[in-house]
Amino acid sequence: MTLGEKISILRKKNNLSQLELAKEIGVSREYECNDITPTVDRAKKMALRVKEIPLLSEKDMDKILSIVDAFIRDTKAKQSFGLAK
């Protein structure tokens, strides 16, 4: 099993989309596609955060999703004006 497959299984187990997980832990969705290999440090950060997500309250999860939605909205706006990198 590849690292990407393991990440996918854990992400789905925690009911997260690829984008939600990527934004939550500050990584690229490409990890799941096996396009790149994360550093050991990134892999540790990913594992710790995914493991702790179920500990959050429903209110905290709603806050996180609101923040993620704001980042997505801002990124789309920047892209539409040609400002995104």
PDB file as gemmi writes it, atoms N, CA and C in Angstrom:
CRYST1    1.000    1.000    1.000  90.00  90.00  90.00 P 1                      
ATOM      1  N   MET A   1       0.849  -1.179   0.000  1.00  0.00           N  
ATOM      2  CA  MET A   1       0.000   0.000   0.000  1.00  0.00           C  
ATOM      3  C   MET A   1       0.893   1.240   0.000  1.00  0.00           C  
ATOM      4  N   THR A   2       0.563   2.180  -0.873  1.00  0.00           N  
ATOM      5  CA  THR A   2       1.366   3.403  -0.969  1.00  0.00           C  
ATOM      6  C   THR A   2       1.006   4.368   0.155  1.00  0.00           C  
ATOM      7  N   LEU A   3       1.874   5.348   0.352  1.00  0.00           N  
ATOM      8  CA  LEU A   3       1.592   6.386   1.344  1.00  0.00           C  
ATOM      9  C   LEU A   3       0.299   7.114   0.982  1.00  0.00           C  
ATOM     10  N   GLY A   4       0.125   7.399  -0.299  1.00  0.00           N  
ATOM     11  CA  GLY A   4      -1.089   8.085  -0.742  1.00  0.00           C  
ATOM     12  C   GLY A   4      -2.347   7.301  -0.410  1.00  0.00           C  
ATOM     13  N   GLU A   5      -2.293   5.993  -0.576  1.00  0.00           N  
ATOM     14  CA  GLU A   5      -3.447   5.152  -0.250  1.00  0.00           C  
ATOM     15  C   GLU A   5      -3.727   5.167   1.249  1.00  0.00           C  
ATOM     16  N   LYS A   6      -2.672   5.144   2.051  1.00  0.00           N  
ATOM     17  CA  LYS A   6      -2.833   5.200   3.505  1.00  0.00           C  
ATOM     18  C   LYS A   6      -3.454   6.531   3.936  1.00  0.00           C  
ATOM     19  N   ILE A   7      -2.972   7.619   3.329  1.00  0.00           N  
ATOM     20  CA  ILE A   7      -3.526   8.937   3.646  1.00  0.00           C  
ATOM     21  C   ILE A   7      -4.995   8.992   3.263  1.00  0.00           C  
ATOM     22  N   SER A   8      -5.327   8.454   2.097  1.00  0.00           N  
ATOM     23  CA  SER A   8      -6.712   8.448   1.626  1.00  0.00           C  
ATOM     24  C   SER A   8      -7.621   7.695   2.594  1.00  0.00           C  
ATOM     25  N   ILE A   9      -7.173   6.551   3.052  1.00  0.00           N  
ATOM     26  CA  ILE A   9      -7.973   5.751   3.982  1.00  0.00           C  
ATOM     27  C   ILE A   9      -8.205   6.516   5.287  1.00  0.00           C  
ATOM     28  N   LEU A  10      -7.146   7.098   5.834  1.00  0.00           N  
ATOM     29  CA  LEU A  10      -7.282   7.853   7.083  1.00  0.00           C  
ATOM     30  C   LEU A  10      -8.156   9.089   6.902  1.00  0.00           C  
ATOM     31  N   ARG A  11      -7.989   9.759   5.775  1.00  0.00           N  
ATOM     32  CA  ARG A  11      -8.782  10.955   5.510  1.00  0.00           C  
ATOM     33  C   ARG A  11     -10.264  10.603   5.438  1.00  0.00           C  
ATOM     34  N   LYS A  12     -10.585   9.552   4.707  1.00  0.00           N  
ATOM     35  CA  LYS A  12     -11.983   9.133   4.560  1.00  0.00           C  
ATOM     36  C   LYS A  12     -12.557   8.646   5.883  1.00  0.00           C  
ATOM     37  N   LYS A  13     -11.733   7.975   6.669  1.00  0.00           N  
ATOM     38  CA  LYS A  13     -12.148   7.487   7.988  1.00  0.00           C  
ATOM     39  C   LYS A  13     -12.564   8.654   8.882  1.00  0.00           C  
ATOM     40  N   ASN A  14     -11.943   9.811   8.665  1.00  0.00           N  
ATOM     41  CA  ASN A  14     -12.239  11.010   9.455  1.00  0.00           C  
ATOM     42  C   ASN A  14     -13.171  11.972   8.745  1.00  0.00           C  
ATOM     43  N   ASN A  15     -13.808  11.489   7.672  1.00  0.00           N  
ATOM     44  CA  ASN A  15     -14.811  12.273   6.932  1.00  0.00           C  
ATOM     45  C   ASN A  15     -14.292  13.629   6.467  1.00  0.00           C  
ATOM     46  N   LEU A  16     -13.104  13.643   5.879  1.00  0.00           N  
ATOM     47  CA  LEU A  16     -12.520  14.872   5.362  1.00  0.00           C  
ATOM     48  C   LEU A  16     -12.340  14.765   3.856  1.00  0.00           C  
ATOM     49  N   SER A  17     -12.525  15.871   3.165  1.00  0.00           N  
ATOM     50  CA  SER A  17     -12.208  15.907   1.744  1.00  0.00           C  
ATOM     51  C   SER A  17     -10.698  16.106   1.595  1.00  0.00           C  
ATOM     52  N   GLN A  18     -10.200  15.894   0.385  1.00  0.00           N  
ATOM     53  CA  GLN A  18      -8.776  16.125   0.151  1.00  0.00           C  
ATOM     54  C   GLN A  18      -8.414  17.570   0.452  1.00  0.00           C  
ATOM     55  N   LEU A  19      -9.259  18.484   0.012  1.00  0.00           N  
ATOM     56  CA  LEU A  19      -8.990  19.901   0.218  1.00  0.00           C  
ATOM     57  C   LEU A  19      -9.026  20.263   1.698  1.00  0.00           C  
ATOM     58  N   GLU A  20     -10.001  19.717   2.426  1.00  0.00           N  
ATOM     59  CA  GLU A  20     -10.087  20.001   3.859  1.00  0.00           C  
ATOM     60  C   GLU A  20      -8.823  19.548   4.585  1.00  0.00           C  
ATOM     61  N   LEU A  21      -8.375  18.344   4.284  1.00  0.00           N  
ATOM     62  CA  LEU A  21      -7.165  17.841   4.930  1.00  0.00           C  
ATOM     63  C   LEU A  21      -5.952  18.678   4.549  1.00  0.00           C  
ATOM     64  N   ALA A  22      -5.834  18.996   3.274  1.00  0.00           N  
ATOM     65  CA  ALA A  22      -4.695  19.791   2.813  1.00  0.00           C  
ATOM     66  C   ALA A  22      -4.652  21.148   3.506  1.00  0.00           C  
ATOM     67  N   LYS A  23      -5.786  21.809   3.580  1.00  0.00           N  
ATOM     68  CA  LYS A  23      -5.833  23.122   4.232  1.00  0.00           C  
ATOM     69  C   LYS A  23      -5.587  23.002   5.729  1.00  0.00           C  
ATOM     70  N   GLU A  24      -6.160  21.975   6.331  1.00  0.00           N  
ATOM     71  CA  GLU A  24      -6.043  21.773   7.777  1.00  0.00           C  
ATOM     72  C   GLU A  24      -4.592  21.616   8.219  1.00  0.00           C  
ATOM     73  N   ILE A  25      -3.822  20.892   7.446  1.00  0.00           N  
ATOM     74  CA  ILE A  25      -2.453  20.603   7.878  1.00  0.00           C  
ATOM     75  C   ILE A  25      -1.396  21.322   7.065  1.00  0.00           C  
ATOM     76  N   GLY A  26      -1.832  22.141   6.118  1.00  0.00           N  
ATOM     77  CA  GLY A  26      -0.878  22.951   5.373  1.00  0.00           C  
ATOM     78  C   GLY A  26      -0.027  22.186   4.386  1.00  0.00           C  
ATOM     79  N   VAL A  27      -0.651  21.237   3.692  1.00  0.00           N  
ATOM     80  CA  VAL A  27       0.073  20.465   2.692  1.00  0.00           C  
ATOM     81  C   VAL A  27      -0.687  20.470   1.376  1.00  0.00           C  
ATOM     82  N   SER A  28      -0.103  19.889   0.382  1.00  0.00           N  
ATOM     83  CA  SER A  28      -0.720  19.779  -0.928  1.00  0.00           C  
ATOM     84  C   SER A  28      -1.530  18.496  -1.031  1.00  0.00           C  
ATOM     85  N   ARG A  29      -2.600  18.538  -1.821  1.00  0.00           N  
ATOM     86  CA  ARG A  29      -3.397  17.334  -2.054  1.00  0.00           C  
ATOM     87  C   ARG A  29      -2.614  16.302  -2.855  1.00  0.00           C  
ATOM     88  N   GLU A  30      -1.502  16.678  -3.420  1.00  0.00           N  
ATOM     89  CA  GLU A  30      -0.714  15.773  -4.247  1.00  0.00           C  
ATOM     90  C   GLU A  30      -0.160  14.593  -3.462  1.00  0.00           C  
ATOM     91  N   TYR A  31      -0.113  14.700  -2.135  1.00  0.00           N  
ATOM     92  CA  TYR A  31       0.386  13.576  -1.332  1.00  0.00           C  
ATOM     93  C   TYR A  31      -0.449  12.329  -1.587  1.00  0.00           C  
ATOM     94  N   GLU A  32      -1.731  12.526  -1.686  1.00  0.00           N  
ATOM     95  CA  GLU A  32      -2.630  11.391  -1.859  1.00  0.00           C  
ATOM     96  C   GLU A  32      -2.492  10.774  -3.245  1.00  0.00           C  
ATOM     97  N   CYS A  33      -2.063  11.538  -4.193  1.00  0.00           N  
ATOM     98  CA  CYS A  33      -1.910  11.048  -5.567  1.00  0.00           C  
ATOM     99  C   CYS A  33      -0.553  10.406  -5.801  1.00  0.00           C  
ATOM    100  N   ASN A  34       0.298  10.407  -4.792  1.00  0.00           N  
ATOM    101  CA  ASN A  34       1.643   9.861  -4.889  1.00  0.00           C  
ATOM    102  C   ASN A  34       2.522  10.621  -5.873  1.00  0.00           C  
ATOM    103  N   ASP A  35       2.164  11.869  -6.179  1.00  0.00           N  
ATOM    104  CA  ASP A  35       2.977  12.684  -7.072  1.00  0.00           C  
ATOM    105  C   ASP A  35       4.255  13.143  -6.389  1.00  0.00           C  
ATOM    106  N   ILE A  36       4.183  13.339  -5.078  1.00  0.00           N  
ATOM    107  CA  ILE A  36       5.347  13.760  -4.312  1.00  0.00           C  
ATOM    108  C   ILE A  36       5.366  12.978  -3.003  1.00  0.00           C  
ATOM    109  N   THR A  37       6.493  12.899  -2.393  1.00  0.00           N  
ATOM    110  CA  THR A  37       6.623  12.212  -1.116  1.00  0.00           C  
ATOM    111  C   THR A  37       6.869  13.251  -0.037  1.00  0.00           C  
ATOM    112  N   PRO A  38       6.067  13.219   1.035  1.00  0.00           N  
ATOM    113  CA  PRO A  38       6.255  14.205   2.091  1.00  0.00           C  
ATOM    114  C   PRO A  38       7.539  13.943   2.872  1.00  0.00           C  
ATOM    115  N   THR A  39       8.040  14.996   3.457  1.00  0.00           N  
ATOM    116  CA  THR A  39       9.178  14.839   4.351  1.00  0.00           C  
ATOM    117  C   THR A  39       8.687  14.101   5.597  1.00  0.00           C  
ATOM    118  N   VAL A  40       9.598  13.599   6.368  1.00  0.00           N  
ATOM    119  CA  VAL A  40       9.234  12.909   7.610  1.00  0.00           C  
ATOM    120  C   VAL A  40       8.478  13.873   8.520  1.00  0.00           C  
ATOM    121  N   ASP A  41       8.930  15.122   8.573  1.00  0.00           N  
ATOM    122  CA  ASP A  41       8.277  16.126   9.412  1.00  0.00           C  
ATOM    123  C   ASP A  41       6.832  16.340   8.983  1.00  0.00           C  
ATOM    124  N   ARG A  42       6.596  16.485   7.674  1.00  0.00           N  
ATOM    125  CA  ARG A  42       5.229  16.670   7.167  1.00  0.00           C  
ATOM    126  C   ARG A  42       4.369  15.448   7.452  1.00  0.00           C  
ATOM    127  N   ALA A  43       4.917  14.274   7.268  1.00  0.00           N  
ATOM    128  CA  ALA A  43       4.163  13.045   7.513  1.00  0.00           C  
ATOM    129  C   ALA A  43       3.750  12.957   8.987  1.00  0.00           C  
ATOM    130  N   LYS A  44       4.639  13.334   9.894  1.00  0.00           N  
ATOM    131  CA  LYS A  44       4.316  13.331  11.322  1.00  0.00           C  
ATOM    132  C   LYS A  44       3.196  14.320  11.623  1.00  0.00           C  
ATOM    133  N   LYS A  45       3.306  15.524  11.052  1.00  0.00           N  
ATOM    134  CA  LYS A  45       2.276  16.541  11.273  1.00  0.00           C  
ATOM    135  C   LYS A  45       0.925  16.056  10.778  1.00  0.00           C  
ATOM    136  N   MET A  46       0.924  15.435   9.616  1.00  0.00           N  
ATOM    137  CA  MET A  46      -0.325  14.926   9.049  1.00  0.00           C  
ATOM    138  C   MET A  46      -0.924  13.859   9.959  1.00  0.00           C  
ATOM    139  N   ALA A  47      -0.113  12.915  10.386  1.00  0.00           N  
ATOM    140  CA  ALA A  47      -0.599  11.811  11.213  1.00  0.00           C  
ATOM    141  C   ALA A  47      -1.154  12.319  12.543  1.00  0.00           C  
ATOM    142  N   LEU A  48      -0.448  13.234  13.173  1.00  0.00           N  
ATOM    143  CA  LEU A  48      -0.908  13.756  14.467  1.00  0.00           C  
ATOM    144  C   LEU A  48      -2.222  14.493  14.343  1.00  0.00           C  
ATOM    145  N   ARG A  49      -2.350  15.302  13.324  1.00  0.00           N  
ATOM    146  CA  ARG A  49      -3.574  16.081  13.179  1.00  0.00           C  
ATOM    147  C   ARG A  49      -4.763  15.203  12.818  1.00  0.00           C  
ATOM    148  N   VAL A  50      -4.583  14.282  11.923  1.00  0.00           N  
ATOM    149  CA  VAL A  50      -5.689  13.398  11.535  1.00  0.00           C  
ATOM    150  C   VAL A  50      -6.142  12.596  12.748  1.00  0.00           C  
ATOM    151  N   LYS A  51      -5.207  12.146  13.540  1.00  0.00           N  
ATOM    152  CA  LYS A  51      -5.525  11.355  14.727  1.00  0.00           C  
ATOM    153  C   LYS A  51      -6.345  12.157  15.740  1.00  0.00           C  
ATOM    154  N   GLU A  52      -6.108  13.452  15.819  1.00  0.00           N  
ATOM    155  CA  GLU A  52      -6.750  14.281  16.840  1.00  0.00           C  
ATOM    156  C   GLU A  52      -8.056  14.925  16.389  1.00  0.00           C  
ATOM    157  N   ILE A  53      -8.378  14.855  15.125  1.00  0.00           N  
ATOM    158  CA  ILE A  53      -9.603  15.493  14.623  1.00  0.00           C  
ATOM    159  C   ILE A  53     -10.859  15.019  15.360  1.00  0.00           C  
ATOM    160  N   PRO A  54     -11.012  13.721  15.633  1.00  0.00           N  
ATOM    161  CA  PRO A  54     -12.222  13.275  16.332  1.00  0.00           C  
ATOM    162  C   PRO A  54     -12.390  13.870  17.732  1.00  0.00           C  
ATOM    163  N   LEU A  55     -11.334  14.436  18.287  1.00  0.00           N  
ATOM    164  CA  LEU A  55     -11.417  15.032  19.625  1.00  0.00           C  
ATOM    165  C   LEU A  55     -12.115  16.389  19.619  1.00  0.00           C  
ATOM    166  N   LEU A  56     -12.239  16.988  18.454  1.00  0.00           N  
ATOM    167  CA  LEU A  56     -12.824  18.324  18.366  1.00  0.00           C  
ATOM    168  C   LEU A  56     -14.333  18.286  18.568  1.00  0.00           C  
ATOM    169  N   SER A  57     -14.830  19.359  19.146  1.00  0.00           N  
ATOM    170  CA  SER A  57     -16.282  19.472  19.306  1.00  0.00           C  
ATOM    171  C   SER A  57     -16.910  19.824  17.960  1.00  0.00           C  
ATOM    172  N   GLU A  58     -18.192  19.632  17.868  1.00  0.00           N  
ATOM    173  CA  GLU A  58     -18.919  19.970  16.635  1.00  0.00           C  
ATOM    174  C   GLU A  58     -18.774  21.461  16.328  1.00  0.00           C  
ATOM    175  N   LYS A  59     -18.800  22.281  17.371  1.00  0.00           N  
ATOM    176  CA  LYS A  59     -18.642  23.727  17.208  1.00  0.00           C  
ATOM    177  C   LYS A  59     -17.269  24.064  16.626  1.00  0.00           C  
ATOM    178  N   ASP A  60     -16.224  23.423  17.129  1.00  0.00           N  
ATOM    179  CA  ASP A  60     -14.873  23.661  16.624  1.00  0.00           C  
ATOM    180  C   ASP A  60     -14.739  23.188  15.172  1.00  0.00           C  
ATOM    181  N   MET A  61     -15.339  22.051  14.859  1.00  0.00           N  
ATOM    182  CA  MET A  61     -15.302  21.560  13.477  1.00  0.00           C  
ATOM    183  C   MET A  61     -15.991  22.561  12.542  1.00  0.00           C  
ATOM    184  N   ASP A  62     -17.119  23.127  12.987  1.00  0.00           N  
ATOM    185  CA  ASP A  62     -17.815  24.136  12.177  1.00  0.00           C  
ATOM    186  C   ASP A  62     -16.927  25.354  11.949  1.00  0.00           C  
ATOM    187  N   LYS A  63     -16.182  25.762  12.976  1.00  0.00           N  
ATOM    188  CA  LYS A  63     -15.269  26.900  12.838  1.00  0.00           C  
ATOM    189  C   LYS A  63     -14.181  26.593  11.809  1.00  0.00           C  
ATOM    190  N   ILE A  64     -13.612  25.390  11.902  1.00  0.00           N  
ATOM    191  CA  ILE A  64     -12.551  24.995  10.958  1.00  0.00           C  
ATOM    192  C   ILE A  64     -13.087  25.003   9.533  1.00  0.00           C  
ATOM    193  N   LEU A  65     -14.262  24.439   9.341  1.00  0.00           N  
ATOM    194  CA  LEU A  65     -14.847  24.409   8.000  1.00  0.00           C  
ATOM    195  C   LEU A  65     -15.126  25.820   7.483  1.00  0.00           C  
ATOM    196  N   SER A  66     -15.539  26.719   8.367  1.00  0.00           N  
ATOM    197  CA  SER A  66     -15.762  28.110   7.965  1.00  0.00           C  
ATOM    198  C   SER A  66     -14.464  28.766   7.518  1.00  0.00           C  
ATOM    199  N   ILE A  67     -13.394  28.484   8.230  1.00  0.00           N  
ATOM    200  CA  ILE A  67     -12.085  29.034   7.865  1.00  0.00           C  
ATOM    201  C   ILE A  67     -11.635  28.466   6.523  1.00  0.00           C  
ATOM    202  N   VAL A  68     -11.800  27.167   6.352  1.00  0.00           N  
ATOM    203  CA  VAL A  68     -11.434  26.530   5.078  1.00  0.00           C  
ATOM    204  C   VAL A  68     -12.254  27.142   3.943  1.00  0.00           C  
ATOM    205  N   ASP A  69     -13.543  27.301   4.164  1.00  0.00           N  
ATOM    206  CA  ASP A  69     -14.402  27.916   3.145  1.00  0.00           C  
ATOM    207  C   ASP A  69     -13.928  29.322   2.788  1.00  0.00           C  
ATOM    208  N   ALA A  70     -13.494  30.076   3.785  1.00  0.00           N  
ATOM    209  CA  ALA A  70     -12.997  31.435   3.527  1.00  0.00           C  
ATOM    210  C   ALA A  70     -11.721  31.392   2.685  1.00  0.00           C  
ATOM    211  N   PHE A  71     -10.825  30.472   2.970  1.00  0.00           N  
ATOM    212  CA  PHE A  71      -9.606  30.330   2.163  1.00  0.00           C  
ATOM    213  C   PHE A  71      -9.946  29.952   0.722  1.00  0.00           C  
ATOM    214  N   ILE A  72     -10.885  29.042   0.568  1.00  0.00           N  
ATOM    215  CA  ILE A  72     -11.292  28.627  -0.776  1.00  0.00           C  
ATOM    216  C   ILE A  72     -11.893  29.807  -1.526  1.00  0.00           C  
ATOM    217  N   ARG A  73     -12.792  30.547  -0.880  1.00  0.00           N  
ATOM    218  CA  ARG A  73     -13.423  31.712  -1.498  1.00  0.00           C  
ATOM    219  C   ARG A  73     -12.376  32.748  -1.903  1.00  0.00           C  
ATOM    220  N   ASP A  74     -11.432  33.021  -1.002  1.00  0.00           N  
ATOM    221  CA  ASP A  74     -10.393  34.007  -1.285  1.00  0.00           C  
ATOM    222  C   ASP A  74      -9.488  33.562  -2.433  1.00  0.00           C  
ATOM    223  N   THR A  75      -9.152  32.281  -2.450  1.00  0.00           N  
ATOM    224  CA  THR A  75      -8.305  31.755  -3.521  1.00  0.00           C  
ATOM    225  C   THR A  75      -9.008  31.856  -4.861  1.00  0.00           C  
ATOM    226  N   LYS A  76     -10.288  31.505  -4.895  1.00  0.00           N  
ATOM    227  CA  LYS A  76     -11.054  31.605  -6.147  1.00  0.00           C  
ATOM    228  C   LYS A  76     -11.143  33.050  -6.620  1.00  0.00           C  
ATOM    229  N   ALA A  77     -11.338  33.968  -5.679  1.00  0.00           N  
ATOM    230  CA  ALA A  77     -11.402  35.382  -6.044  1.00  0.00           C  
ATOM    231  C   ALA A  77     -10.066  35.851  -6.615  1.00  0.00           C  
ATOM    232  N   LYS A  78      -8.973  35.462  -5.976  1.00  0.00           N  
ATOM    233  CA  LYS A  78      -7.643  35.833  -6.478  1.00  0.00           C  
ATOM    234  C   LYS A  78      -7.395  35.247  -7.858  1.00  0.00           C  
ATOM    235  N   GLN A  79      -7.823  33.996  -8.047  1.00  0.00           N  
ATOM    236  CA  GLN A  79      -7.634  33.368  -9.366  1.00  0.00           C  
ATOM    237  C   GLN A  79      -8.428  34.091 -10.443  1.00  0.00           C  
ATOM    238  N   SER A  80      -9.630  34.509 -10.102  1.00  0.00           N  
ATOM    239  CA  SER A  80     -10.461  35.176 -11.112  1.00  0.00           C  
ATOM    240  C   SER A  80      -9.890  36.543 -11.516  1.00  0.00           C  
ATOM    241  N   PHE A  81      -9.104  37.136 -10.632  1.00  0.00           N  
ATOM    242  CA  PHE A  81      -8.460  38.412 -10.945  1.00  0.00           C  
ATOM    243  C   PHE A  81      -7.004  38.243 -11.338  1.00  0.00           C  
ATOM    244  N   GLY A  82      -6.558  36.982 -11.477  1.00  0.00           N  
ATOM    245  CA  GLY A  82      -5.190  36.718 -11.903  1.00  0.00           C  
ATOM    246  C   GLY A  82      -4.167  37.042 -10.843  1.00  0.00           C  
ATOM    247  N   LEU A  83      -4.555  36.994  -9.569  1.00  0.00           N  
ATOM    248  CA  LEU A  83      -3.647  37.338  -8.483  1.00  0.00           C  
ATOM    249  C   LEU A  83      -3.067  36.129  -7.786  1.00  0.00           C  
ATOM    250  N   ALA A  84      -3.613  34.941  -8.038  1.00  0.00           N  
ATOM    251  CA  ALA A  84      -3.125  33.735  -7.364  1.00  0.00           C  
ATOM    252  C   ALA A  84      -1.817  33.276  -7.976  1.00  0.00           C  
ATOM    253  N   LYS A  85      -0.947  32.710  -7.150  1.00  0.00           N  
ATOM    254  CA  LYS A  85       0.342  32.196  -7.621  1.00  0.00           C  
ATOM    255  C   LYS A  85       0.191  30.796  -8.111  1.00  0.00           C  
TER     256      LYS A  85                                                      
END                                                                             
